[in-house]
Amino acid sequence: MPKIDPKPSTTRESLIKTGLMLFGNAGFDATSTRQIAQAAGTNISAISYHFGGKEGLRTACAEYVSDLVMTTVISNLPPVKELSAADASAVLENILSGLTNLLLLEPQAKDLTQFMLREVTQSTELLDVIYPKFFEPAHKSICELWAQATGQDADSSEVILTLFSVVGQVVYFRIGQEIVRRRMGWENIGPNEVQAIQTIIRTNLHATLDVARKGLMQ
């Protein structure tokens, strides 16, 4: 699973991580280049130098998050057609576990999630850039794994929607983690709590896989 270094090593990285935090908290329009530069401990000209301006920084932030997700989903993914149904199921399980770790245990996960939620719901222009480059190939990869695990058509509406649902439960545990924590009576959500969540996600995954396989046999 990719690791996020909490201590930026370069000015460019510092600006991206600051942009994620400020754009996610206040929104793109409400965040000034002066605020970004001050929070990153650099000068305004560095934003133009590295990104060409605030809009370029916004795109770089989106690509940074998308690259982390892509690395989690398809990093070292073996050729799908060479996998058995059981192996494809195991890879899907590992992907969901990796995403859960990324969204719940990484220190910068809150900033990543808030930024992407804002951009996906508010910025059509940016989504037009990152969707074909990142989200579509990542989703297609897990649909192909699902098809290998079940025998269903990877391009069918049923499979596409099913995988949105399967991945969506992981995203919910990030968005609704405070509700989950309170309902469970947990002091915080750490490795032990994440392990409990992963057990449920894994159970749901295999139950849904079983239903899909039985549907083909009927």
C-alpha positions in Angstrom: 0.0 0.0 0.0 1.3 3.5 -0.8 2.5 5.6 2.1 2.0 9.3 2.4 5.0 11.1 3.8 3.6 13.5 6.4 6.8 15.7 6.1 7.0 17.2 2.6 10.6 17.0 1.3 10.3 19.7 -1.5 8.5 23.0 -2.0 6.4 21.5 -4.7 5.2 18.6 -2.4 4.6 21.1 0.4 2.4 23.2 -1.8 0.4 20.2 -3.0 -0.2 19.0 0.5 -1.1 22.5 1.6 -3.4 22.9 -1.4 -5.2 19.7 -0.5 -5.8 20.9 3.0 -7.0 24.4 2.2 -8.9 23.6 -1.0 -10.6 20.7 0.9 -11.5 22.8 3.9 -12.5 26.1 2.4 -12.9 25.4 -1.4 -10.9 26.5 -4.4 -12.5 29.9 -4.8 -12.3 30.9 -1.1 -8.6 30.0 -0.9 -6.0 32.6 -2.0 -2.5 32.0 -3.3 -1.3 34.1 -0.4 -2.9 31.8 2.1 -1.4 28.8 0.4 2.1 30.2 0.2 2.0 31.3 3.9 0.7 27.9 5.1 3.4 26.1 3.0 6.1 28.4 4.3 7.1 29.7 0.9 6.4 32.7 -1.4 3.6 33.2 -3.9 5.9 33.1 -6.8 6.6 29.4 -6.0 3.0 28.5 -7.0 3.5 30.1 -10.4 7.0 28.5 -10.8 5.9 24.9 -10.0 2.3 24.9 -11.3 1.7 28.0 -13.4 -0.9 29.4 -10.9 -3.6 28.3 -8.5 -5.5 26.3 -11.2 -2.4 24.3 -12.0 -1.9 23.6 -8.3 -5.5 22.4 -8.1 -4.9 20.0 -10.9 -1.6 18.8 -9.3 -3.5 18.1 -6.1 -6.1 16.0 -7.9 -3.4 14.1 -9.7 -1.6 13.4 -6.4 -4.7 11.9 -4.8 -5.6 10.0 -8.0 -2.1 8.6 -8.2 -2.3 7.3 -4.7 -5.6 5.6 -5.4 -4.4 4.2 -8.7 -1.3 2.8 -6.9 -3.5 1.1 -4.3 -5.8 -0.4 -7.0 -3.6 -1.5 -9.8 0.0 -1.5 -8.4 1.7 -4.8 -9.2 -1.6 -6.2 -10.5 -1.0 -9.5 -12.3 -2.5 -10.1 -15.8 -6.2 -10.6 -15.0 -6.8 -13.2 -17.6 -4.1 -15.4 -16.0 -5.9 -15.4 -12.6 -8.2 -18.1 -11.4 -11.6 -17.1 -10.0 -10.2 -17.6 -6.4 -7.1 -15.6 -7.1 -9.1 -12.7 -8.7 -11.4 -12.7 -5.6 -8.3 -12.5 -3.4 -6.9 -9.6 -5.4 -10.2 -7.7 -5.0 -10.1 -8.4 -1.3 -6.5 -7.0 -1.1 -7.6 -3.9 -3.0 -10.4 -3.1 -0.7 -8.2 -3.7 2.3 -5.6 -1.3 0.8 -8.2 1.4 0.2 -9.5 1.0 3.7 -6.0 1.5 5.1 -5.4 4.4 2.9 -8.6 6.2 3.8 -8.7 5.4 7.5 -5.1 5.1 8.7 -3.1 7.6 6.7 -2.5 10.9 8.5 -3.5 13.0 5.5 -6.6 10.9 4.6 -9.0 13.6 5.8 -7.5 16.2 3.5 -7.4 13.8 0.6 -11.1 12.9 1.0 -12.4 16.4 1.6 -10.5 17.7 -1.4 -11.7 15.0 -3.8 -15.3 15.2 -2.5 -15.4 18.9 -3.3 -13.8 18.5 -6.7 -15.9 15.6 -7.8 -19.2 17.3 -6.8 -18.2 20.9 -7.8 -15.6 21.0 -10.5 -16.7 19.5 -13.8 -13.7 20.9 -15.6 -11.2 19.2 -13.3 -13.1 15.9 -13.3 -13.0 16.0 -17.1 -9.2 15.9 -16.8 -8.7 13.3 -14.1 -11.6 10.9 -14.9 -10.2 9.4 -18.1 -6.6 9.5 -16.7 -7.2 7.9 -13.3 -10.7 7.0 -12.2 -11.9 5.2 -15.4 -8.9 2.9 -15.7 -8.9 2.1 -12.0 -12.6 1.2 -12.1 -12.2 -0.8 -15.3 -9.4 -2.8 -13.6 -11.6 -3.8 -10.7 -14.5 -4.6 -13.0 -12.2 -6.9 -15.0 -11.1 -8.6 -11.8 -14.8 -9.0 -10.8 -15.5 -10.6 -14.2 -12.6 -13.0 -13.8 -13.9 -13.9 -10.3 -17.6 -14.4 -11.4 -17.7 -15.0 -15.1 -19.9 -11.9 -15.6 -19.3 -9.3 -18.3 -16.9 -6.6 -17.1 -18.6 -4.0 -19.3 -22.1 -4.8 -18.2 -24.1 -2.2 -16.4 -24.7 -4.7 -13.6 -20.9 -5.2 -12.9 -20.1 -1.5 -13.3 -22.8 -0.5 -10.7 -21.9 -3.4 -8.4 -18.3 -2.2 -8.2 -19.4 1.3 -7.4 -21.4 -0.2 -4.6 -18.6 -2.4 -3.4 -16.0 0.4 -3.3 -18.6 2.9 -2.0 -18.8 1.1 1.4 -15.1 1.8 1.9 -15.6 5.5 1.1 -18.5 5.6 3.5 -16.4 4.4 6.4 -14.1 7.4 5.7 -16.9 10.0 5.3 -19.0 8.6 8.2 -16.2 7.5 10.5 -17.2 9.8 13.3 -20.8 8.3 13.2 -19.3 4.8 13.1 -17.0 5.6 16.0 -19.7 6.9 18.2 -22.2 4.1 17.3 -19.5 1.5 18.1 -18.4 3.1 21.3 -14.8 3.4 20.0 -12.4 6.0 21.4 -10.8 6.3 18.0 -10.4 4.4 14.7 -7.0 2.8 14.8 -5.5 -0.5 13.4 -7.7 -2.7 15.5 -10.9 -0.9 14.5 -9.9 -0.9 10.9 -9.3 -4.6 11.1 -12.9 -5.1 12.3 -14.1 -2.9 9.5 -12.1 -4.9 6.9 -13.6 -8.1 8.2 -17.1 -6.8 7.4 -16.1 -5.4 4.0 -14.5 -8.8 3.2 -17.6 -10.6 4.3 -19.8 -8.3 2.1 -17.5 -8.8 -0.8 -17.6 -12.6 -0.8 -21.4 -12.6 -0.2 -21.8 -10.3 -3.3 -19.5 -12.5 -5.3 -21.5 -15.6 -4.4 -24.7 -13.9 -5.5 -23.2 -13.0 -8.8 -21.9 -16.5 -9.4 -25.2 -18.1 -8.5 -27.0 -15.7 -10.9 -25.0 -17.1 -13.8 -25.9 -20.6 -12.8 -29.6 -20.0 -12.8 
